[in-house]
Amino acid sequence: MASEFRGYALLVGVGECEYARLSLPVTVKDGTALRDILVDPALCGYRSENIQLLANESATQRGILEGLGWLKGEVEQDRRATVVVFYSGHGWRNEAGDYYLLPHDFDPMDKQGSALSAAEFTQALREIEAERLLVIVDCCHAAGMAAAKSPKLEQFQKGLVAPGKGLFGPLAEKSGRAVFLSCSGEQSSYIRDDKTLSVFTFHLLEALRGAGSLPGDLTVTVSQLMKHLGRSVGETARGMGVAQDPLFSFETEDFAVALLRGGKGLPEGGWDAVKGEAMSGAQVQVQASGDRSIATTGDVNGPIVTGDGNVVGSGNIVQKLNQRGQNNMNLGSAQNFSIGDTIYNDKE
Protein backbone atom coordinates (compact mmCIF):
# COMPACT_ATOMS: atom_id res chain seq x y z
CA MET A 1 0.00 0.00 0.00
CA ALA A 2 1.33 3.44 -0.97
CA SER A 3 2.28 5.84 1.78
CA GLU A 4 0.15 8.93 2.38
CA PHE A 5 1.13 12.36 3.62
CA ARG A 6 -0.98 13.98 6.30
CA GLY A 7 -1.63 17.23 4.48
CA TYR A 8 -4.25 19.59 3.08
CA ALA A 9 -3.87 22.26 0.42
CA LEU A 10 -5.75 25.19 -1.07
CA LEU A 11 -4.32 26.12 -4.47
CA VAL A 12 -5.45 29.31 -6.22
CA GLY A 13 -4.58 30.09 -9.84
CA VAL A 14 -6.69 33.11 -10.71
CA GLY A 15 -6.36 32.69 -14.49
CA GLU A 16 -9.10 34.43 -16.46
CA CYS A 17 -10.49 37.58 -14.83
CA GLU A 18 -13.80 39.30 -15.43
CA TYR A 19 -11.65 42.38 -16.04
CA ALA A 20 -9.89 40.82 -19.03
CA ARG A 21 -6.80 43.03 -18.88
CA LEU A 22 -5.76 41.18 -15.73
CA SER A 23 -6.16 37.64 -17.08
CA LEU A 24 -3.16 35.37 -16.47
CA PRO A 25 -3.73 31.90 -17.99
CA VAL A 26 -0.34 30.65 -16.77
CA THR A 27 -1.50 30.91 -13.15
CA VAL A 28 -4.03 28.13 -13.79
CA LYS A 29 -1.23 25.98 -15.18
CA ASP A 30 0.76 26.71 -12.02
CA GLY A 31 -2.05 25.62 -9.72
CA THR A 32 -2.95 22.56 -11.78
CA ALA A 33 0.64 21.34 -12.04
CA LEU A 34 1.10 21.76 -8.29
CA ARG A 35 -2.13 19.87 -7.59
CA ASP A 36 -1.03 17.03 -9.86
CA ILE A 37 2.29 16.54 -8.10
CA LEU A 38 0.78 16.79 -4.60
CA VAL A 39 -1.81 14.06 -5.24
CA ASP A 40 0.63 11.72 -7.01
CA PRO A 41 1.14 8.74 -4.65
CA ALA A 42 4.58 8.16 -6.16
CA LEU A 43 5.61 11.71 -5.28
CA CYS A 44 4.02 13.89 -2.56
CA GLY A 45 1.29 11.51 -1.39
CA TYR A 46 -1.60 13.87 -0.54
CA ARG A 47 -5.14 12.51 -0.70
CA SER A 48 -7.01 14.06 -3.62
CA GLU A 49 -9.98 14.90 -1.39
CA ASN A 50 -7.64 16.95 0.82
CA ILE A 51 -6.89 19.44 -1.94
CA GLN A 52 -9.01 22.22 -3.41
CA LEU A 53 -7.97 23.91 -6.66
CA LEU A 54 -9.61 27.25 -7.42
CA ALA A 55 -9.12 28.53 -10.97
CA ASN A 56 -10.85 30.97 -13.30
CA GLU A 57 -14.53 31.35 -12.27
CA SER A 58 -14.03 29.58 -8.93
CA ALA A 59 -11.12 31.83 -7.86
CA THR A 60 -13.40 34.63 -6.65
CA GLN A 61 -13.04 36.67 -3.49
CA ARG A 62 -15.77 34.58 -1.87
CA GLY A 63 -14.36 31.32 -3.26
CA ILE A 64 -10.92 31.98 -1.78
CA LEU A 65 -12.32 32.87 1.64
CA GLU A 66 -14.58 29.81 1.59
CA GLY A 67 -11.56 27.68 0.66
CA LEU A 68 -9.65 29.02 3.64
CA GLY A 69 -12.71 28.32 5.78
CA TRP A 70 -12.74 24.76 4.46
CA LEU A 71 -9.12 24.34 5.53
CA LYS A 72 -9.93 25.70 8.97
CA GLY A 73 -12.74 23.18 9.37
CA GLU A 74 -10.66 20.24 8.15
CA VAL A 75 -7.75 20.83 10.50
CA GLU A 76 -10.05 21.28 13.49
CA GLN A 77 -10.48 17.52 13.14
CA ASP A 78 -6.80 16.92 12.34
CA ARG A 79 -4.63 19.54 14.03
CA ARG A 80 -1.42 17.61 13.46
CA ALA A 81 -1.77 17.97 9.70
CA THR A 82 0.38 20.11 7.42
CA VAL A 83 -1.39 22.78 5.36
CA VAL A 84 -0.20 24.43 2.13
CA VAL A 85 -1.87 27.58 0.76
CA PHE A 86 -0.74 28.65 -2.72
CA TYR A 87 -1.82 31.82 -4.53
CA SER A 88 -0.76 32.67 -8.09
CA GLY A 89 -2.20 35.86 -9.52
CA HIS A 90 -2.00 39.64 -9.31
CA GLY A 91 -1.40 41.70 -6.21
CA TRP A 92 -2.08 45.42 -5.88
CA ARG A 93 -1.11 48.15 -3.41
CA ASN A 94 -3.28 51.25 -3.15
CA GLU A 95 -2.02 54.78 -2.56
CA ALA A 96 -2.51 54.38 1.19
CA GLY A 97 -0.17 51.38 1.20
CA ASP A 98 -2.84 48.71 1.74
CA TYR A 99 -2.20 45.47 -0.16
CA TYR A 100 -4.78 43.33 -1.96
CA LEU A 101 -4.93 40.06 -3.90
CA LEU A 102 -6.97 40.38 -7.11
CA PRO A 103 -9.43 37.48 -7.61
CA HIS A 104 -11.38 36.46 -10.70
CA ASP A 105 -14.24 38.86 -9.95
CA PHE A 106 -12.08 41.91 -9.24
CA ASP A 107 -13.76 45.13 -10.39
CA PRO A 108 -11.44 48.12 -10.99
CA MET A 109 -14.41 50.41 -10.36
CA ASP A 110 -14.77 48.91 -6.86
CA LYS A 111 -11.19 48.00 -6.00
CA GLN A 112 -11.44 47.72 -2.22
CA GLY A 113 -14.83 46.03 -2.35
CA SER A 114 -13.98 43.35 -4.91
CA ALA A 115 -10.31 42.66 -4.08
CA LEU A 116 -9.20 40.44 -1.20
CA SER A 117 -7.30 42.52 1.31
CA ALA A 118 -4.06 41.16 2.70
CA ALA A 119 -5.43 41.84 6.17
CA GLU A 120 -8.48 39.64 5.59
CA PHE A 121 -6.37 36.96 3.88
CA THR A 122 -3.89 36.95 6.76
CA GLN A 123 -6.61 36.77 9.40
CA ALA A 124 -8.17 33.76 7.65
CA LEU A 125 -4.75 32.08 7.61
CA ARG A 126 -4.27 32.74 11.33
CA GLU A 127 -7.52 30.92 12.04
CA ILE A 128 -6.15 27.71 10.49
CA GLU A 129 -4.82 25.95 13.59
CA ALA A 130 -2.73 23.29 11.93
CA GLU A 131 0.62 22.40 13.48
CA ARG A 132 2.38 23.34 10.24
CA LEU A 133 1.39 25.91 7.62
CA LEU A 134 3.25 26.91 4.45
CA VAL A 135 1.93 29.95 2.55
CA ILE A 136 3.22 30.56 -0.99
CA VAL A 137 2.36 33.82 -2.77
CA ASP A 138 3.36 34.23 -6.42
CA CYS A 139 2.33 37.81 -7.27
CA CYS A 140 3.37 40.67 -9.55
CA HIS A 141 3.54 38.74 -12.82
CA ALA A 142 5.58 40.60 -15.41
CA ALA A 143 3.31 39.48 -18.27
CA GLY A 144 0.36 40.76 -16.37
CA MET A 145 -1.55 43.60 -17.94
CA ALA A 146 -2.13 45.03 -21.39
CA ALA A 147 -0.95 48.60 -21.92
CA ALA A 148 -3.05 51.20 -20.15
CA LYS A 149 -4.94 53.73 -22.25
CA SER A 150 -6.06 56.16 -19.56
CA PRO A 151 -4.41 58.03 -16.67
CA LYS A 152 -6.56 56.15 -14.14
CA LEU A 153 -5.46 52.79 -15.52
CA GLU A 154 -1.84 53.90 -15.59
CA GLN A 155 -2.09 54.84 -11.92
CA PHE A 156 -3.72 51.49 -11.14
CA GLN A 157 -0.96 49.61 -12.96
CA LYS A 158 1.68 51.30 -10.83
CA GLY A 159 0.14 49.54 -7.84
CA LEU A 160 0.55 46.05 -9.35
CA VAL A 161 3.53 45.10 -7.21
CA ALA A 162 4.81 42.19 -5.16
CA PRO A 163 3.73 42.22 -1.51
CA GLY A 164 7.14 42.55 0.10
CA LYS A 165 8.47 40.53 3.03
CA GLY A 166 7.01 42.74 5.75
CA LEU A 167 3.40 42.13 4.73
CA PHE A 168 2.98 38.38 5.27
CA GLY A 169 6.22 37.82 7.20
CA PRO A 170 4.61 38.15 10.67
CA LEU A 171 2.63 34.99 9.90
CA ALA A 172 5.87 33.04 10.13
CA GLU A 173 6.64 34.22 13.66
CA LYS A 174 4.45 31.47 15.10
CA SER A 175 5.90 27.99 15.45
CA GLY A 176 5.35 25.76 12.43
CA ARG A 177 4.76 28.61 9.99
CA ALA A 178 6.60 29.60 6.80
CA VAL A 179 5.86 32.14 4.07
CA PHE A 180 7.37 32.11 0.57
CA LEU A 181 7.12 35.07 -1.82
CA SER A 182 8.10 34.53 -5.46
CA CYS A 183 10.05 37.81 -5.70
CA SER A 184 11.02 40.90 -3.74
CA GLY A 185 8.79 43.96 -3.56
CA GLU A 186 10.74 45.77 -6.29
CA GLN A 187 10.79 42.85 -8.73
CA SER A 188 8.38 40.98 -11.00
CA SER A 189 7.51 37.30 -11.13
CA TYR A 190 8.37 35.94 -14.57
CA ILE A 191 6.94 33.25 -16.84
CA ARG A 192 9.21 30.70 -18.50
CA ASP A 193 10.08 31.31 -22.14
CA ASP A 194 8.06 28.24 -23.18
CA LYS A 195 4.96 29.73 -21.45
CA THR A 196 4.25 26.46 -19.60
CA LEU A 197 4.68 27.70 -16.02
CA SER A 198 5.95 30.60 -14.01
CA VAL A 199 9.67 30.42 -13.23
CA PHE A 200 8.97 30.15 -9.51
CA THR A 201 6.41 27.34 -9.78
CA PHE A 202 8.61 25.36 -12.18
CA HIS A 203 11.41 25.28 -9.63
CA LEU A 204 8.96 24.63 -6.78
CA LEU A 205 7.86 21.48 -8.62
CA GLU A 206 11.51 20.50 -9.08
CA ALA A 207 12.06 20.83 -5.34
CA LEU A 208 8.97 18.74 -4.55
CA ARG A 209 10.45 16.05 -6.80
CA GLY A 210 13.70 16.09 -4.80
CA ALA A 211 15.93 18.76 -6.37
CA GLY A 212 16.83 20.22 -2.97
CA SER A 213 16.99 16.90 -1.10
CA LEU A 214 19.72 14.38 -0.30
CA PRO A 215 19.86 10.56 -0.36
CA GLY A 216 18.24 9.29 2.82
CA ASP A 217 15.63 12.06 2.99
CA LEU A 218 12.13 10.57 2.96
CA THR A 219 10.18 13.84 3.03
CA VAL A 220 10.47 17.25 1.39
CA THR A 221 10.98 19.96 4.00
CA VAL A 222 10.61 23.73 4.06
CA SER A 223 14.38 24.21 4.22
CA GLN A 224 14.89 21.98 1.17
CA LEU A 225 12.36 24.03 -0.81
CA MET A 226 14.10 27.24 0.27
CA LYS A 227 17.51 25.88 -0.67
CA HIS A 228 16.47 24.99 -4.22
CA LEU A 229 14.23 27.99 -4.88
CA GLY A 230 16.76 30.43 -3.47
CA ARG A 231 19.39 29.20 -5.90
CA SER A 232 17.51 28.17 -9.04
CA VAL A 233 14.91 30.93 -9.46
CA GLY A 234 17.56 33.64 -9.52
CA GLU A 235 19.75 31.63 -11.90
CA THR A 236 16.90 31.11 -14.36
CA ALA A 237 15.88 34.76 -14.17
CA ARG A 238 19.43 35.93 -14.86
CA GLY A 239 19.51 33.66 -17.89
CA MET A 240 16.43 35.52 -19.13
CA GLY A 241 18.15 38.86 -18.55
CA VAL A 242 15.96 39.81 -15.58
CA ALA A 243 16.10 39.71 -11.78
CA GLN A 244 13.84 37.62 -9.56
CA ASP A 245 14.84 36.63 -6.05
CA PRO A 246 12.35 34.78 -3.80
CA LEU A 247 11.84 35.90 -0.21
CA PHE A 248 11.33 33.52 2.71
CA SER A 249 10.01 34.06 6.22
CA PHE A 250 10.81 31.08 8.39
CA GLU A 251 11.64 31.68 12.03
CA THR A 252 11.21 28.30 13.70
CA GLU A 253 12.02 24.62 13.30
CA ASP A 254 12.03 22.90 9.93
CA PHE A 255 9.03 20.77 8.96
CA ALA A 256 7.96 18.38 6.21
CA VAL A 257 5.48 19.51 3.54
CA ALA A 258 5.25 16.32 1.44
CA LEU A 259 6.58 12.83 0.94
CA LEU A 260 9.72 12.55 -1.18
CA ARG A 261 9.13 10.20 -4.12
CA GLY A 262 6.27 8.48 -2.33
CA GLY A 263 8.28 8.09 0.86
CA LYS A 264 11.05 6.12 -0.86
CA GLY A 265 13.40 9.08 -1.04
CA LEU A 266 16.25 9.59 -3.47
CA PRO A 267 18.64 6.82 -4.56
CA GLU A 268 22.33 6.92 -3.63
CA GLY A 269 23.06 9.01 -6.70
CA GLY A 270 20.79 11.76 -5.39
CA TRP A 271 18.81 14.19 -7.55
CA ASP A 272 21.23 13.87 -10.47
CA ALA A 273 20.37 10.17 -10.74
CA VAL A 274 16.64 10.79 -11.18
CA LYS A 275 16.49 14.30 -12.64
CA GLY A 276 16.01 13.19 -16.25
CA GLU A 277 13.20 10.78 -15.40
CA ALA A 278 11.58 13.19 -12.93
CA MET A 279 11.47 16.15 -15.29
CA SER A 280 10.31 13.97 -18.17
CA GLY A 281 7.29 13.17 -16.02
CA ALA A 282 6.86 16.86 -15.27
CA GLN A 283 6.73 17.60 -19.02
CA VAL A 284 3.78 15.23 -19.44
CA GLN A 285 1.97 16.70 -16.43
CA VAL A 286 2.37 20.27 -17.62
CA GLN A 287 1.23 19.54 -21.16
CA ALA A 288 -1.87 17.85 -19.75
CA SER A 289 -2.80 20.67 -17.42
CA GLY A 290 -4.85 22.86 -19.79
CA ASP A 291 -8.63 22.91 -19.80
CA ARG A 292 -9.99 19.41 -20.60
CA SER A 293 -6.53 18.26 -21.69
CA ILE A 294 -5.49 14.60 -21.89
CA ALA A 295 -1.95 13.22 -21.91
CA THR A 296 -1.14 9.60 -22.68
CA THR A 297 1.81 7.40 -23.53
CA GLY A 298 -0.30 4.57 -24.97
CA ASP A 299 -2.78 4.15 -27.83
CA VAL A 300 -5.93 6.23 -27.78
CA ASN A 301 -9.10 5.15 -29.55
CA GLY A 302 -11.63 7.83 -30.49
CA PRO A 303 -10.10 10.63 -28.44
CA ILE A 304 -11.15 14.22 -28.30
CA VAL A 305 -8.21 16.18 -26.93
CA THR A 306 -8.62 19.88 -26.30
CA GLY A 307 -6.55 22.38 -24.37
CA ASP A 308 -3.71 24.82 -24.99
CA GLY A 309 -2.82 24.17 -28.64
CA ASN A 310 -6.31 22.72 -29.43
CA VAL A 311 -5.63 19.22 -30.79
CA VAL A 312 -8.88 17.48 -31.76
CA GLY A 313 -9.40 14.05 -33.30
CA SER A 314 -12.06 11.49 -34.17
CA GLY A 315 -11.48 7.75 -34.35
CA ASN A 316 -7.77 8.31 -33.85
CA ILE A 317 -5.03 5.80 -33.12
CA VAL A 318 -2.12 7.84 -31.84
CA GLN A 319 1.07 5.85 -31.36
CA LYS A 320 3.37 8.67 -30.39
CA LEU A 321 2.68 12.33 -29.77
CA ASN A 322 5.25 14.70 -28.36
CA GLN A 323 4.61 18.39 -27.83
CA ARG A 324 7.13 21.03 -26.91
CA GLY A 325 6.77 24.76 -26.58
CA GLN A 326 3.43 26.50 -27.01
CA ASN A 327 1.90 25.18 -30.25
CA ASN A 328 4.40 22.70 -31.71
CA MET A 329 3.56 19.04 -32.29
CA ASN A 330 5.72 16.08 -33.25
CA LEU A 331 3.53 13.16 -34.35
CA GLY A 332 5.04 9.69 -34.72
CA SER A 333 2.12 8.07 -36.58
CA ALA A 334 -1.64 8.43 -36.56
CA GLN A 335 -4.78 7.62 -38.51
CA ASN A 336 -7.61 10.04 -39.37
CA PHE A 337 -6.55 12.91 -37.20
CA SER A 338 -7.27 16.61 -37.53
CA ILE A 339 -5.89 19.71 -35.89
CA GLY A 340 -8.34 22.48 -35.10
CA ASP A 341 -7.94 26.21 -34.87
CA THR A 342 -5.26 27.65 -32.67
CA ILE A 343 -6.06 30.89 -30.93
CA TYR A 344 -3.12 33.04 -29.85
CA ASN A 345 -3.41 34.84 -26.54
CA ASP A 346 -0.77 37.51 -26.09
CA LYS A 347 -1.37 37.59 -22.33
CA GLU A 348 0.00 34.10 -21.75
C-alpha positions in Angstrom: 0.0 0.0 0.0 1.3 3.4 -1.0 2.3 5.8 1.8 0.1 8.9 2.4 1.1 12.4 3.6 -1.0 14.0 6.3 -1.6 17.2 4.5 -4.2 19.6 3.1 -3.9 22.3 0.4 -5.8 25.2 -1.1 -4.3 26.1 -4.5 -5.5 29.3 -6.2 -4.6 30.1 -9.8 -6.7 33.1 -10.7 -6.4 32.7 -14.5 -9.1 34.4 -16.5 -10.5 37.6 -14.8 -13.8 39.3 -15.4 -11.7 42.4 -16.0 -9.9 40.8 -19.0 -6.8 43.0 -18.9 -5.8 41.2 -15.7 -6.2 37.6 -17.1 -3.2 35.4 -16.5 -3.7 31.9 -18.0 -0.3 30.6 -16.8 -1.5 30.9 -13.1 -4.0 28.1 -13.8 -1.2 26.0 -15.2 0.8 26.7 -12.0 -2.1 25.6 -9.7 -2.9 22.6 -11.8 0.6 21.3 -12.0 1.1 21.8 -8.3 -2.1 19.9 -7.6 -1.0 17.0 -9.9 2.3 16.5 -8.1 0.8 16.8 -4.6 -1.8 14.1 -5.2 0.6 11.7 -7.0 1.1 8.7 -4.7 4.6 8.2 -6.2 5.6 11.7 -5.3 4.0 13.9 -2.6 1.3 11.5 -1.4 -1.6 13.9 -0.5 -5.1 12.5 -0.7 -7.0 14.1 -3.6 -10.0 14.9 -1.4 -7.6 16.9 0.8 -6.9 19.4 -1.9 -9.0 22.2 -3.4 -8.0 23.9 -6.7 -9.6 27.2 -7.4 -9.1 28.5 -11.0 -10.8 31.0 -13.3 -14.5 31.3 -12.3 -14.0 29.6 -8.9 -11.1 31.8 -7.9 -13.4 34.6 -6.6 -13.0 36.7 -3.5 -15.8 34.6 -1.9 -14.4 31.3 -3.3 -10.9 32.0 -1.8 -12.3 32.9 1.6 -14.6 29.8 1.6 -11.6 27.7 0.7 -9.6 29.0 3.6 -12.7 28.3 5.8 -12.7 24.8 4.5 -9.1 24.3 5.5 -9.9 25.7 9.0 -12.7 23.2 9.4 -10.7 20.2 8.2 -7.8 20.8 10.5 -10.1 21.3 13.5 -10.5 17.5 13.1 -6.8 16.9 12.3 -4.6 19.5 14.0 -1.4 17.6 13.5 -1.8 18.0 9.7 0.4 20.1 7.4 -1.4 22.8 5.4 -0.2 24.4 2.1 -1.9 27.6 0.8 -0.7 28.7 -2.7 -1.8 31.8 -4.5 -0.8 32.7 -8.1 -2.2 35.9 -9.5 -2.0 39.6 -9.3 -1.4 41.7 -6.2 -2.1 45.4 -5.9 -1.1 48.1 -3.4 -3.3 51.3 -3.1 -2.0 54.8 -2.6 -2.5 54.4 1.2 -0.2 51.4 1.2 -2.8 48.7 1.7 -2.2 45.5 -0.2 -4.8 43.3 -2.0 -4.9 40.1 -3.9 -7.0 40.4 -7.1 -9.4 37.5 -7.6 -11.4 36.5 -10.7 -14.2 38.9 -9.9 -12.1 41.9 -9.2 -13.8 45.1 -10.4 -11.4 48.1 -11.0 -14.4 50.4 -10.4 -14.8 48.9 -6.9 -11.2 48.0 -6.0 -11.4 47.7 -2.2 -14.8 46.0 -2.4 -14.0 43.4 -4.9 -10.3 42.7 -4.1 -9.2 40.4 -1.2 -7.3 42.5 1.3 -4.1 41.2 2.7 -5.4 41.8 6.2 -8.5 39.6 5.6 -6.4 37.0 3.9 -3.9 36.9 6.8 -6.6 36.8 9.4 -8.2 33.8 7.6 -4.7 32.1 7.6 -4.3 32.7 11.3 -7.5 30.9 12.0 -6.1 27.7 10.5 -4.8 26.0 13.6 -2.7 23.3 11.9 0.6 22.4 13.5 2.4 23.3 10.2 1.4 25.9 7.6 3.2 26.9 4.4 1.9 29.9 2.5 3.2 30.6 -1.0 2.4 33.8 -2.8 3.4 34.2 -6.4 2.3 37.8 -7.3 3.4 40.7 -9.6 3.5 38.7 -12.8 5.6 40.6 -15.4 3.3 39.5 -18.3 0.4 40.8 -16.4 -1.6 43.6 -17.9 -2.1 45.0 -21.4 -0.9 48.6 -21.9 -3.0 51.2 -20.2 -4.9 53.7 -22.3 -6.1 56.2 -19.6 -4.4 58.0 -16.7 -6.6 56.2 -14.1 -5.5 52.8 -15.5 -1.8 53.9 -15.6 -2.1 54.8 -11.9 -3.7 51.5 -11.1 -1.0 49.6 -13.0 1.7 51.3 -10.8 0.1 49.5 -7.8 0.6 46.0 -9.3 3.5 45.1 -7.2 4.8 42.2 -5.2 3.7 42.2 -1.5 7.1 42.5 0.1 8.5 40.5 3.0 7.0 42.7 5.7 3.4 42.1 4.7 3.0 38.4 5.3 6.2 37.8 7.2 4.6 38.1 10.7 2.6 35.0 9.9 5.9 33.0 10.1 6.6 34.2 13.7 4.4 31.5 15.1 5.9 28.0 15.5 5.4 25.8 12.4 4.8 28.6 10.0 6.6 29.6 6.8 5.9 32.1 4.1 7.4 32.1 0.6 7.1 35.1 -1.8 8.1 34.5 -5.5 10.0 37.8 -5.7 11.0 40.9 -3.7 8.8 44.0 -3.6 10.7 45.8 -6.3 10.8 42.8 -8.7 8.4 41.0 -11.0 7.5 37.3 -11.1 8.4 35.9 -14.6 6.9 33.2 -16.8 9.2 30.7 -18.5 10.1 31.3 -22.1 8.1 28.2 -23.2 5.0 29.7 -21.4 4.2 26.5 -19.6 4.7 27.7 -16.0 6.0 30.6 -14.0 9.7 30.4 -13.2 9.0 30.2 -9.5 6.4 27.3 -9.8 8.6 25.4 -12.2 11.4 25.3 -9.6 9.0 24.6 -6.8 7.9 21.5 -8.6 11.5 20.5 -9.1 12.1 20.8 -5.3 9.0 18.7 -4.6 10.5 16.0 -6.8 13.7 16.1 -4.8 15.9 18.8 -6.4 16.8 20.2 -3.0 17.0 16.9 -1.1 19.7 14.4 -0.3 19.9 10.6 -0.4 18.2 9.3 2.8 15.6 12.1 3.0 12.1 10.6 3.0 10.2 13.8 3.0 10.5 17.3 1.4 11.0 20.0 4.0 10.6 23.7 4.1 14.4 24.2 4.2 14.9 22.0 1.2 12.4 24.0 -0.8 14.1 27.2 0.3 17.5 25.9 -0.7 16.5 25.0 -4.2 14.2 28.0 -4.9 16.8 30.4 -3.5 19.4 29.2 -5.9 17.5 28.2 -9.0 14.9 30.9 -9.5 17.6 33.6 -9.5 19.7 31.6 -11.9 16.9 31.1 -14.4 15.9 34.8 -14.2 19.4 35.9 -14.9 19.5 33.7 -17.9 16.4 35.5 -19.1 18.1 38.9 -18.6 16.0 39.8 -15.6 16.1 39.7 -11.8 13.8 37.6 -9.6 14.8 36.6 -6.0 12.4 34.8 -3.8 11.8 35.9 -0.2 11.3 33.5 2.7 10.0 34.1 6.2 10.8 31.1 8.4 11.6 31.7 12.0 11.2 28.3 13.7 12.0 24.6 13.3 12.0 22.9 9.9 9.0 20.8 9.0 8.0 18.4 6.2 5.5 19.5 3.5 5.3 16.3 1.4 6.6 12.8 0.9 9.7 12.6 -1.2 9.1 10.2 -4.1 6.3 8.5 -2.3 8.3 8.1 0.9 11.1 6.1 -0.9 13.4 9.1 -1.0 16.3 9.6 -3.5 18.6 6.8 -4.6 22.3 6.9 -3.6 23.1 9.0 -6.7 20.8 11.8 -5.4 18.8 14.2 -7.5 21.2 13.9 -10.5 20.4 10.2 -10.7 16.6 10.8 -11.2 16.5 14.3 -12.6 16.0 13.2 -16.3 13.2 10.8 -15.4 11.6 13.2 -12.9 11.5 16.2 -15.3 10.3 14.0 -18.2 7.3 13.2 -16.0 6.9 16.9 -15.3 6.7 17.6 -19.0 3.8 15.2 -19.4 2.0 16.7 -16.4 2.4 20.3 -17.6 1.2 19.5 -21.2 -1.9 17.8 -19.8 -2.8 20.7 -17.4 -4.8 22.9 -19.8 -8.6 22.9 -19.8 -10.0 19.4 -20.6 -6.5 18.3 -21.7 -5.5 14.6 -21.9 -2.0 13.2 -21.9 -1.1 9.6 -22.7 1.8 7.4 -23.5 -0.3 4.6 -25.0 -2.8 4.1 -27.8 -5.9 6.2 -27.8 -9.1 5.2 -29.6 -11.6 7.8 -30.5 -10.1 10.6 -28.4 -11.1 14.2 -28.3 -8.2 16.2 -26.9 -8.6 19.9 -26.3 -6.5 22.4 -24.4 -3.7 24.8 -25.0 -2.8 24.2 -28.6 -6.3 22.7 -29.4 -5.6 19.2 -30.8 -8.9 17.5 -31.8 -9.4 14.0 -33.3 -12.1 11.5 -34.2 -11.5 7.7 -34.3 -7.8 8.3 -33.9 -5.0 5.8 -33.1 -2.1 7.8 -31.8 1.1 5.9 -31.4 3.4 8.7 -30.4 2.7 12.3 -29.8 5.3 14.7 -28.4 4.6 18.4 -27.8 7.1 21.0 -26.9 6.8 24.8 -26.6 3.4 26.5 -27.0 1.9 25.2 -30.3 4.4 22.7 -31.7 3.6 19.0 -32.3 5.7 16.1 -33.3 3.5 13.2 -34.3 5.0 9.7 -34.7 2.1 8.1 -36.6 -1.6 8.4 -36.6 -4.8 7.6 -38.5 -7.6 10.0 -39.4 -6.6 12.9 -37.2 -7.3 16.6 -37.5 -5.9 19.7 -35.9 -8.3 22.5 -35.1 -7.9 26.2 -34.9 -5.3 27.7 -32.7 -6.1 30.9 -30.9 -3.1 33.0 -29.8 -3.4 34.8 -26.5 -0.8 37.5 -26.1 -1.4 37.6 -22.3 0.0 34.1 -21.7 
